[in-house]
C-alpha cells in the first residue's frame, strides 16, 4: 500500500516486541514443517519470513497467510534459532490492520470481543463475548448456535450475567500495557 526504502519493512517488523530476531532466521523450514495449518496458507511461515526480509510488504500484508496462525506455538517451540514465528505472524496481523488491509477471517473480531470481555469483567464472560462477536460478524449465524446456548444456560454452564472477580482493575492495567506495546 505504501512505498518504503529498501529493508524498511524488515526493520519495522523487527522493532515490534517478539519479532526482533527475524533477521537471524536461517530459512531451515522447521516452522513450516511444524505448522498444522500451513497447508491452508498462501505462503507458509518460512516463506512469509523470507518475504518480509525481501521487503515484500504488500504481498505479505495482503496475503491470507498471517491470519491462519492459530497460536499453537509449535513453530516457536521447534525453531532452532528462537525466531518466534508465531509472534511475527501476530505482529504482521497488527500491521495489516493498522494499514487497512481486510483480513479474510473473523479472527480480529473474535480477539476484540474476547479482550473487551476481559476488560469489562476481569475474565471472559462467555455469553457476552459470543454475543458481541456475532453482532460484529454475522448476527444471523447466532441462530444456529441458539440450541446449544439454551442447553448451556439451562445447565448453568453459561450464565447470562458475568461473575464478579477480584483484581479487575489490575487485569485492565495489564491489558492496557500489552496494547500500548503494539498488540491490537
Backbone as CSV, one residue per row, in Angstrom:
resi,resn,N_x,N_y,N_z,CA_x,CA_y,CA_z,C_x,C_y,C_z
1,UNK,0.808,-1.205,0.000,0.000,0.000,0.000,0.850,1.268,0.000
2,UNK,2.055,1.191,0.549,2.905,2.369,0.519,4.307,1.961,0.131
3,UNK,5.042,2.886,-0.423,6.405,2.627,-0.905,7.385,3.053,0.171
4,UNK,8.306,2.172,0.510,9.302,2.467,1.536,10.694,2.254,0.981
5,UNK,11.680,2.718,1.730,13.066,2.488,1.340,13.401,1.012,1.535
6,UNK,14.436,0.519,0.828,14.809,-0.894,0.950,15.034,-1.313,2.408
7,UNK,14.512,-2.471,2.748,14.644,-3.084,4.069,13.888,-2.358,5.187
8,UNK,13.086,-1.362,4.863,12.353,-0.671,5.917,11.278,-1.566,6.528
9,UNK,10.699,-2.444,5.726,9.680,-3.363,6.241,10.299,-4.311,7.265
10,UNK,11.462,-4.846,6.948,12.164,-5.724,7.883,12.460,-4.994,9.189
11,UNK,12.943,-3.779,9.098,13.255,-3.001,10.312,11.994,-2.726,11.117
12,UNK,10.912,-2.416,10.427,9.646,-2.135,11.099,9.146,-3.380,11.847
13,UNK,9.170,-4.520,11.178,8.722,-5.764,11.817,9.646,-6.119,12.979
14,UNK,10.952,-5.983,12.782,11.920,-6.318,13.831,11.778,-5.412,15.049
15,UNK,11.219,-4.226,14.872,11.053,-3.304,16.000,9.850,-3.644,16.880
16,UNK,8.990,-4.551,16.423,7.807,-4.937,17.191,8.220,-5.989,18.215
17,UNK,7.844,-5.808,19.481,8.238,-6.778,20.515,7.880,-8.213,20.117
18,UNK,8.847,-9.108,20.294,8.661,-10.515,19.970,9.094,-10.881,18.560
19,UNK,9.392,-9.875,17.739,9.784,-10.117,16.348,11.227,-9.707,16.077
20,UNK,11.949,-9.354,17.112,13.276,-8.760,16.953,14.324,-9.688,16.334
21,UNK,14.116,-11.003,16.353,15.114,-11.935,15.826,14.854,-12.355,14.379
22,UNK,13.945,-11.702,13.704,13.571,-12.117,12.347,14.777,-12.153,11.403
23,UNK,15.742,-11.278,11.595,16.931,-11.249,10.727,17.835,-12.456,10.935
24,UNK,17.670,-13.153,12.045,18.521,-14.304,12.359,17.982,-15.616,11.786
25,UNK,16.843,-15.563,11.117,16.239,-16.774,10.541,17.179,-17.375,9.498
26,UNK,17.399,-18.681,9.582,18.279,-19.374,8.639,17.489,-20.109,7.554
27,UNK,16.175,-19.880,7.512,15.312,-20.465,6.485,15.376,-21.999,6.450
28,UNK,15.410,-22.609,7.632,15.503,-24.070,7.711,14.185,-24.757,7.383
29,UNK,13.059,-24.058,7.573,11.754,-24.620,7.255,11.090,-25.391,8.381
30,UNK,11.712,-25.434,9.562,11.122,-26.156,10.691,9.778,-25.539,11.078
31,UNK,9.669,-24.234,10.970,8.404,-23.567,11.317,7.276,-24.045,10.396
32,UNK,7.553,-24.090,9.116,6.537,-24.535,8.159,6.208,-26.009,8.342
33,UNK,7.223,-26.819,8.642,7.003,-28.246,8.874,6.239,-28.526,10.150
34,UNK,6.344,-27.626,11.136,5.657,-27.794,12.421,4.226,-27.284,12.387
35,UNK,3.914,-26.433,11.432,2.623,-25.743,11.401,1.510,-26.657,10.908
36,UNK,0.501,-26.844,11.754,-0.624,-27.714,11.416,-1.545,-27.095,10.370
37,UNK,-1.504,-25.769,10.227,-2.401,-25.111,9.279,-1.688,-24.592,8.034
38,UNK,-0.388,-24.834,7.900,0.401,-24.274,6.791,-0.145,-24.646,5.416
39,UNK,-0.821,-25.779,5.312,-1.365,-26.180,4.007,-2.470,-25.237,3.534
40,UNK,-3.036,-24.449,4.443,-4.090,-23.505,4.097,-3.542,-22.116,3.788
41,UNK,-2.278,-21.907,4.103,-1.662,-20.600,3.924,-1.293,-20.370,2.461
42,UNK,-1.444,-19.163,2.012,-0.978,-18.789,0.682,0.553,-18.953,0.613
43,UNK,1.233,-18.524,1.675,2.681,-18.696,1.814,2.935,-19.266,3.209
44,UNK,3.691,-20.351,3.338,3.953,-20.912,4.668,4.841,-19.979,5.497
45,UNK,4.947,-20.236,6.805,5.699,-19.326,7.687,7.115,-19.001,7.207
46,UNK,7.862,-20.001,6.759,9.226,-19.754,6.290,9.233,-18.761,5.138
47,UNK,8.291,-18.923,4.230,8.196,-18.036,3.063,7.798,-16.620,3.490
48,UNK,6.891,-16.497,4.445,6.485,-15.174,4.944,7.699,-14.446,5.512
49,UNK,8.500,-15.151,6.313,9.695,-14.526,6.891,10.651,-14.099,5.777
50,UNK,10.830,-14.936,4.772,11.691,-14.583,3.640,11.142,-13.362,2.898
51,UNK,9.828,-13.287,2.753,9.200,-12.162,2.052,9.353,-10.861,2.844
52,UNK,9.261,-10.949,4.171,9.484,-9.757,4.997,10.915,-9.280,4.796
53,UNK,11.837,-10.214,4.820,13.251,-9.864,4.644,13.538,-9.336,3.243
54,UNK,12.729,-9.703,2.260,12.882,-9.211,0.884,12.100,-7.916,0.653
55,UNK,11.535,-7.361,1.718,10.801,-6.095,1.676,9.542,-6.167,0.808
56,UNK,8.852,-7.308,0.841,7.633,-7.510,0.046,6.388,-7.185,0.886
57,UNK,6.352,-5.973,1.389,5.324,-5.505,2.316,3.898,-5.811,1.838
58,UNK,3.536,-5.347,0.668,2.157,-5.505,0.198,1.795,-6.976,0.010
59,UNK,2.719,-7.754,-0.533,2.451,-9.185,-0.729,2.202,-9.891,0.601
60,UNK,2.962,-9.525,1.613,2.813,-10.155,2.939,1.519,-9.709,3.601
61,UNK,1.306,-8.406,3.666,0.155,-7.890,4.410,-1.183,-8.147,3.716
62,UNK,-1.156,-8.383,2.415,-2.414,-8.670,1.720,-2.689,-10.170,1.575
63,UNK,-1.736,-11.016,1.962,-1.941,-12.464,1.832,-2.821,-12.983,2.971
64,UNK,-3.366,-14.182,2.781,-4.189,-14.779,3.835,-3.333,-15.421,4.916
65,UNK,-2.061,-15.600,4.637,-1.186,-16.393,5.496,-1.132,-15.938,6.946
66,UNK,-0.932,-14.661,7.168,-0.745,-14.184,8.539,-1.980,-14.407,9.408
67,UNK,-3.123,-14.550,8.780,-4.371,-14.709,9.528,-4.672,-16.157,9.906
68,UNK,-3.911,-17.108,9.366,-4.187,-18.509,9.645,-3.337,-19.092,10.762
69,UNK,-2.521,-18.285,11.395,-1.766,-18.752,12.563,-2.759,-18.952,13.705
70,UNK,-2.762,-20.154,14.285,-3.707,-20.462,15.361,-3.057,-20.386,16.743
71,UNK,-1.865,-19.817,16.811,-1.149,-19.598,18.069,-0.899,-20.879,18.856
72,UNK,-0.578,-21.958,18.163,-0.232,-23.198,18.869,1.221,-23.157,19.335
73,UNK,2.019,-22.309,18.739,3.428,-22.071,19.075,4.330,-23.281,18.851
74,UNK,3.908,-24.247,18.034,4.796,-25.354,17.683,6.006,-24.844,16.902
75,UNK,5.770,-23.869,16.036,6.874,-23.297,15.257,7.917,-22.675,16.180
76,UNK,7.442,-21.984,17.192,8.342,-21.332,18.140,9.074,-22.362,18.990
77,UNK,8.363,-23.391,19.411,8.988,-24.437,20.239,10.064,-25.207,19.476
78,UNK,9.877,-25.373,18.171,10.812,-26.162,17.368,11.903,-25.352,16.687
79,UNK,11.794,-24.038,16.678,12.753,-23.195,15.957,14.142,-23.292,16.591
80,UNK,15.154,-23.680,15.803,16.500,-23.810,16.356,17.167,-22.469,16.675
81,UNK,16.607,-21.366,16.180,17.203,-20.047,16.404,16.345,-19.159,17.303
82,UNK,15.257,-19.708,17.863,14.347,-18.953,18.739,13.811,-17.684,18.052
83,UNK,13.403,-17.849,16.795,12.915,-16.721,15.993,11.508,-16.290,16.420
84,UNK,10.699,-17.206,16.900,9.324,-16.953,17.323,8.400,-16.559,16.164
85,UNK,8.265,-17.466,15.193,7.423,-17.167,14.021,5.981,-16.789,14.368
86,UNK,5.402,-17.389,15.393,4.016,-17.047,15.759,3.922,-15.573,16.163
87,UNK,4.895,-15.094,16.907,4.895,-13.674,17.297,5.015,-12.782,16.062
88,UNK,5.813,-13.212,15.099,5.968,-12.443,13.867,4.638,-12.384,13.113
89,UNK,3.917,-13.501,13.055,2.620,-13.508,12.370,1.652,-12.548,13.049
90,UNK,1.662,-12.532,14.378,0.758,-11.629,15.096,1.170,-10.171,14.911
91,UNK,2.468,-9.918,14.834,2.947,-8.559,14.559,2.490,-8.118,13.173
92,UNK,2.566,-9.031,12.214,2.129,-8.718,10.852,0.624,-8.487,10.782
93,UNK,-0.142,-9.244,11.558,-1.599,-9.017,11.629,-1.872,-7.595,12.109
94,UNK,-1.170,-7.208,13.162,-1.358,-5.880,13.735,-1.024,-4.793,12.709
95,UNK,0.088,-4.963,12.011,0.461,-4.001,10.961,-0.596,-3.948,9.862
96,UNK,-1.070,-5.113,9.442,-2.075,-5.161,8.377,-3.345,-4.420,8.784
97,UNK,-3.786,-4.622,10.008,-4.988,-3.928,10.479,-4.766,-2.423,10.541
98,UNK,-3.609,-2.003,11.043,-3.308,-0.572,11.139,-3.295,0.088,9.763
99,UNK,-2.867,-0.655,8.750,-2.753,-0.091,7.408,-3.999,-0.313,6.552
100,UNK,-5.046,-0.886,7.144,-6.321,-1.002,6.450,-6.510,-2.228,5.573
101,UNK,-5.649,-3.223,5.705,-5.845,-4.468,4.963,-6.994,-5.231,5.609
102,UNK,-7.852,-5.806,4.789,-9.015,-6.535,5.307,-8.659,-8.007,5.510
103,UNK,-8.805,-8.501,6.736,-8.499,-9.916,6.980,-9.536,-10.835,6.341
104,UNK,-9.098,-12.016,5.870,-10.036,-12.966,5.269,-10.768,-13.814,6.308
105,UNK,-10.523,-13.553,7.578,-11.148,-14.327,8.650,-11.809,-13.369,9.642
106,UNK,-12.510,-13.940,10.601,-13.128,-13.145,11.660,-12.247,-13.101,12.909
107,UNK,-11.000,-13.504,12.787,-10.099,-13.538,13.951,-10.004,-12.206,14.688
108,UNK,-9.807,-11.073,13.988,-9.720,-9.807,14.727,-10.989,-9.480,15.509
109,UNK,-12.146,-9.768,14.921,-13.408,-9.506,15.627,-13.522,-10.378,16.872
110,UNK,-13.103,-11.642,16.760,-13.150,-12.534,17.909,-12.183,-12.056,18.990
111,UNK,-10.976,-11.686,18.577,-9.979,-11.189,19.524,-10.488,-9.934,20.241
112,UNK,-11.044,-8.987,19.491,-11.554,-7.754,20.098,-12.700,-8.039,21.063
113,UNK,-13.558,-8.969,20.730,-14.660,-9.336,21.620,-14.134,-9.994,22.886
114,UNK,-13.140,-10.857,22.733,-12.547,-11.556,23.872,-11.873,-10.569,24.824
115,UNK,-11.032,-9.701,24.269,-10.320,-8.726,25.106,-11.307,-7.751,25.747
116,UNK,-12.310,-7.346,24.995,-13.332,-6.454,25.557,-14.047,-7.092,26.736
117,UNK,-14.345,-8.374,26.642,-14.995,-9.093,27.735,-14.096,-9.126,28.970
118,UNK,-12.820,-9.377,28.753,-11.877,-9.426,29.879,-11.724,-8.048,30.504
119,UNK,-11.645,-7.002,29.694,-11.519,-5.635,30.227,-12.740,-5.252,31.060
120,UNK,-13.917,-5.601,30.560,-15.156,-5.236,31.267,-15.370,-6.041,32.534
121,UNK,-15.018,-7.335,32.492,-15.422,-8.236,33.568,-14.273,-8.805,34.395
122,UNK,-13.035,-8.612,33.949,-11.904,-9.191,34.662,-11.675,-10.655,34.305
123,UNK,-12.507,-11.202,33.476,-12.417,-12.582,32.992,-13.324,-12.690,31.767
124,UNK,-13.286,-13.820,31.104,-14.155,-13.999,29.942,-15.570,-14.321,30.414
125,UNK,-16.500,-13.518,29.969,-17.918,-13.812,30.182,-18.411,-14.375,28.850
126,UNK,-18.571,-15.693,28.798,-18.807,-16.395,27.542,-20.016,-15.868,26.769
127,UNK,-21.108,-15.654,27.469,-22.314,-15.211,26.789,-22.101,-13.834,26.159
128,UNK,-21.569,-12.909,26.930,-21.325,-11.556,26.421,-20.291,-11.532,25.311
129,UNK,-19.253,-12.335,25.472,-18.187,-12.439,24.479,-18.742,-12.910,23.139
130,UNK,-19.509,-13.985,23.145,-20.054,-14.521,21.898,-21.134,-13.607,21.315
131,UNK,-21.915,-12.979,22.184,-22.947,-12.048,21.723,-22.310,-10.913,20.923
132,UNK,-21.264,-10.313,21.484,-20.558,-9.215,20.792,-19.911,-9.704,19.504
133,UNK,-19.319,-10.893,19.546,-18.670,-11.445,18.364,-19.680,-11.612,17.225
134,UNK,-20.830,-12.198,17.518,-21.828,-12.408,16.463,-22.416,-11.089,15.974
135,UNK,-22.541,-10.097,16.855,-23.018,-8.786,16.402,-22.038,-8.163,15.413
136,UNK,-20.733,-8.347,15.640,-19.709,-7.777,14.767,-19.576,-8.527,13.442
137,UNK,-19.873,-9.802,13.443,-19.598,-10.610,12.249,-20.864,-10.959,11.478
138,UNK,-21.715,-11.791,12.049,-22.900,-12.253,11.338,-23.982,-12.617,12.354
139,UNK,-24.837,-11.672,12.709,-25.865,-11.948,13.720,-26.764,-13.138,13.381
140,UNK,-26.994,-13.377,12.103,-27.866,-14.491,11.720,-27.211,-15.849,11.997
141,UNK,-25.892,-15.890,12.018,-25.186,-17.141,12.316,-25.430,-17.575,13.763
142,UNK,-25.748,-16.614,14.612,-26.015,-16.926,16.020,-27.255,-17.812,16.160
143,UNK,-28.149,-17.738,15.207,-29.377,-18.542,15.271,-29.038,-20.032,15.300
144,UNK,-28.019,-20.435,14.530,-27.598,-21.845,14.527,-27.083,-22.284,15.893
145,UNK,-26.543,-21.338,16.639,-25.966,-21.659,17.949,-26.999,-21.604,19.080
146,UNK,-28.190,-21.149,18.774,-29.223,-20.986,19.793,-29.536,-22.259,20.576
147,UNK,-29.705,-23.429,19.957,-29.979,-24.633,20.748,-28.858,-24.952,21.749
148,UNK,-27.631,-24.786,21.347,-26.507,-25.024,22.251,-26.507,-24.004,23.378
149,UNK,-26.742,-22.734,23.051,-26.770,-21.687,24.067,-27.861,-21.956,25.098
150,UNK,-29.032,-22.352,24.650,-30.140,-22.650,25.572,-29.769,-23.819,26.477
151,UNK,-29.184,-24.858,25.908,-28.764,-26.019,26.696,-27.733,-25.617,27.751
152,UNK,-26.770,-24.798,27.375,-25.747,-24.340,28.323,-26.368,-23.481,29.421
153,UNK,-27.304,-22.617,29.055,-27.981,-21.774,30.041,-28.790,-22.620,31.027
154,UNK,-29.527,-23.589,30.515,-30.357,-24.456,31.359,-29.506,-25.206,32.381
155,UNK,-28.352,-25.672,31.952,-27.486,-26.458,32.830,-26.509,-25.603,33.643
156,UNK,-26.672,-24.281,33.597,-25.842,-23.393,34.393,-24.392,-23.314,33.942
157,UNK,-24.122,-23.669,32.710,-22.752,-23.672,32.199,-22.377,-22.356,31.526
158,UNK,-23.373,-21.488,31.296,-23.102,-20.201,30.655,-24.070,-19.162,31.244
159,UNK,-23.643,-18.493,32.305,-24.532,-17.520,32.933,-24.783,-16.300,32.040
160,UNK,-25.987,-15.760,32.153,-26.328,-14.564,31.388,-25.549,-13.350,31.868
161,UNK,-25.329,-13.271,33.169,-24.617,-12.136,33.750,-23.204,-12.565,34.149
162,UNK,-22.224,-11.684,33.983,-20.844,-12.047,34.362,-20.681,-12.137,35.871
163,UNK,-19.799,-13.046,36.298,-19.497,-13.165,37.720,-18.508,-12.071,38.101
164,UNK,-18.632,-11.577,39.312,-17.703,-10.558,39.807,-16.384,-11.235,40.168
165,UNK,-15.284,-10.558,39.842,-13.965,-11.084,40.167,-13.137,-10.009,40.863
166,UNK,-12.205,-10.462,41.678,-11.278,-9.545,42.325,-10.159,-9.220,41.342
167,UNK,-9.593,-8.039,41.451,-8.449,-7.675,40.633,-8.789,-7.234,39.224
168,UNK,-10.045,-6.858,38.992,-10.469,-6.455,37.645,-9.655,-5.257,37.141
169,UNK,-9.377,-4.302,38.010,-8.613,-3.125,37.596,-7.167,-3.478,37.251
170,UNK,-6.600,-4.444,37.973,-5.228,-4.875,37.679,-5.151,-5.557,36.308
171,UNK,-6.153,-6.362,36.007,-6.201,-7.037,34.707,-6.347,-6.002,33.590
172,UNK,-7.183,-5.001,33.830,-7.374,-3.929,32.849,-6.056,-3.185,32.604
173,UNK,-5.290,-2.954,33.673,-3.993,-2.271,33.546,-2.997,-3.115,32.752
174,UNK,-3.002,-4.417,32.975,-2.118,-5.325,32.223,-2.468,-5.271,30.744
175,UNK,-3.751,-5.354,30.431,-4.178,-5.314,29.029,-3.835,-3.971,28.377
176,UNK,-3.912,-2.894,29.129,-3.544,-1.573,28.602,-2.053,-1.544,28.250
177,UNK,-1.218,-2.145,29.095,0.219,-2.190,28.820,0.514,-3.038,27.588
178,UNK,-0.184,-4.167,27.450,0.013,-5.040,26.282,-0.386,-4.287,25.013
179,UNK,-1.516,-3.624,25.045,-1.998,-2.874,23.881,-1.045,-1.749,23.534
180,UNK,-0.512,-1.070,24.542,0.447,0.017,24.288,1.725,-0.512,23.673
181,UNK,2.045,-1.798,23.916,3.257,-2.391,23.377,3.135,-2.823,21.934
182,UNK,2.006,-2.596,21.285,1.890,-2.923,19.871,0.767,-3.873,19.526
183,UNK,0.255,-4.619,20.490,-0.834,-5.565,20.184,-2.127,-4.790,19.982
184,UNK,-2.995,-5.336,19.151,-4.291,-4.682,18.923,-5.387,-5.577,19.380
